[in-house]
Amino acid sequence: MIQIDLSGKVALITGGSQGLGEEFARTLHRAGATVAINYFPDPQDSNKKRAQALVADLGGRASAYGGDVRNLGSMQEVVERVVTDHGRIDILINNAGILRDKTLKNLEAQQWQDVIDTNLTGVFNSCKAVTPVLADGGRIISLASIAAVVGFFGQSNYAAAKAGVMGLTRVLSRELARRRITVNAVAPGVVLTEMGKSIPAEARAEMLKNIPLNRLGEPAEIAGAVLFLCSDLASYITGQTLHVNGGWIAP
């Protein structure tokens, strides 16, 4: 029997307290990894509370770290704390992301910058902070999106950021290959997270016309792809974007 075993590995997951990030943390933890859950320290401490609740629910081999992916110094501090607590980092999952959807006509410059800062610069900051200490043979997996390929109406900022993640993935895979570190991206379609479930029924019906499997994705299905890329089974895959979207056909 082939089994994915991440025992002894330490995985840092940005934006890991909710949504897909939470699913990634649970999946890698079930595979035996120690998970370091990064969350954005908001003024109400809501993210901190969610992260701490997740850590408590996992019941061992898990810890939470506040840090802003938009700030390189903040992520360097997170990395230092993880290494101090767990001795190493083997896996980085770049998951943190936000939406600020508006048509270009109505999109404010700050809304553009907010998404670029979190969804693209945040990946750069996390990679730059982690790579000096990332174990040789380690893994970096970043979240791209079908939006970068299809170009959804009103998502110029989000699509541009995710396309940038895909480009960064290709370059970094070359730069880190000598250390046997693989660098890949996963590009989900629309997934039934809390955000996905909020999509109006009419909009969902239109989306399903483009999906041969005739349904939206489940968080566990995206996590399965991430788990595969973290494993030894994917040791010869690098610089790639794995599209997990039910066969979505672009209009």
C-alpha positions, 0 to 999 in steps of 0.5 A: 500500500502507498501511503503519504507519511509526513511524520517529522516534517514541519509545515508553515501555512500562511492564512491557516486559521480558516477556509482552505488554509484550515483544511490544509492544516488538518490534512497535513496534520493527519498525514503526520506533519507538525503544522505551524498556522500563521494568521493575520493579527487583526484588531479584534483578535478573531483570527487569533481565536480561530487559529488557537481553536484549530490548534486545540482541536488538532491536539498536538503537533500544532501551533499558531503564529501571528504575522502579516504576510505583507511585511517581510520583517513580520514573516521573518519573525514568524519563521524564527519563532517556528524554527525556535519552537520546532527546529526546522521548516520543511514545507511552506504553503502560501495560502493567505489571500483576500478579495476586493472585487470591482470593475476596473472603472470602479476599482480604487488604487488602494483596493488594487494595492491591497490585493497585490500586497497580500496575494502576490507580495505576501508570497514573495515575503514568505518565500524570502523569509523561509528559503534560507532555513527551508530544509534541502528537499523541501516543498513550497506550494502557493495558491494560484487560481482559475481566475488567473486563466479565465479572467473573471469579470471584476477581478483584475487585481485578483487575477493579476496577483494570481498570475504573478504567483504562477510566474514566481513559482516557475522562476523560484523552482529554477533558483531552488532546484540545486537544493532539491526544493520543489516549488509548485502552485495549485490553482483551484476552481470555485470551492465550497468554502464559506466564501464559495457557499455565499455565491448566489444560486444563479451565479453558481448555475452559470458556473456549472455550465463550464464545469464538466464534473457539474459541481463545485469543488470541496476543500478536501479535494484542493487539500489532496492536491497540496498533500500530493505535492508535499509528498515524495510522490511529487519529487520530480514535479517542480515549476508547475501549476496544478489546476484543480477545477473539475475540468472548467472550460473557459467561456 
